[in-house]
Amino acid sequence: LTFPNNDGNANQFLQTNGSGVLSFADAGGTLVEVADSKNANATGNITLDNIFTTDYIIYKIFGVFVPASNGASLLMTLRSSAPADLTGDNYNYVVGVTRNNSSNSIGEGNNANYGTSAFDLQYGGNNTNVDYPMNFEITMYDPRSSFVGGKNINYRCSHFGNDSKMYISVGSGTYKASGDAYGFKLAFSSGDVKKHKVTVYGIKGTDIA
């Protein structure tokens, strides 16, 4: 067997060419984990800094948050390389919601803000239920402005409200000002995050090379 003359890169594996020559290669699959945070104890916010690079144009963020109090919105703020919040009324989003109750009565609504200080990941947020998980999936497009020059998101969020209704919110937003996003912060508009788990992946094949 012929072994490689180096130790490869993180998360690579050994492959063979079928003739006894081994080499390092990237693992298969589309998603590459770039960050992860988990805590069963209450915290004011979850901040993941310096995770967005020019290696990927598109990122996926999956998470589950448990609010420590009722009636709070889950907010997402982008972060600079400093690191610091990207502030100002530069967050523009539109979100729609479908909700039902125990009688299978369906209701719909929508919300939008052309210039505010964070993305609101759910409709209104005034029905957040303490101790019930809020599940979300976010697609982040070009946070480093390396390709299309924007910082855009699509997102989906679901939770069981304190009014005994199930909420599913679907939204889209953009950060209108210049400046790259290197990370993000998630927090409720009031009260702590009681528990959380969030994982960030870069999507392979979306680099600009």
C-alpha positions, 0 to 999 in steps of 0.5 A: 500500500502507498500512503499519503505523505501528509495528514490531510485536512480536517474531516477528510477520509482515506480513499483508495484508487483500487491499485493500492494507492491511498489518498485523502478526500473530502467526505461525501454529502452536500452539507458541511458543518461549520458551527454548532451550539447547544445549551440546556441552561438559560442564556440571554442570546446565542451568538455565532461569530466568524462562521461565514466565509467565502468558502460557501455562498449558501448556508443552512441553519437548523435550530430549536429554541425554548423560550423562558417566557411567553409572548416573545419574538425570535429575532435574528441579527447579523454580525460583522467581523469585529465582531459586533451587531450589524445595526441600524434599520436595515432589515427588511422582511415579509412573513406569512403565517398559517395557524390552526386550533383544536377545532381544526379552524385555519387562520392566516396572516402576514407581517412585514417591515421595510426597515427595522433592527432585526429579522423577525423569524415568526409572525408577530411573536405574541403567542410564544408558549413558555417551555414549548420548543420553537423549531426553525430552518433558515437559508442564508444567501451570500452573507459575505457578499462574494457573489450576488452582493446581498445578505438574504434569507428565507426561513420557516419557523413553527411553534405551539402557542400559548393560545393552544394554536399551532403556528407555521411561519414562512418568511424572506428578508434582506439586509439592505446596507453594505458590509459583510456578515460573518456571523449572527445572533439569535435572541427573543425580544424579551426573556431568556432562551431557556434551552437551545440547539442550533447547527450551521452548515455550508452547502458544498458546490456553492463556492465561487471557484 
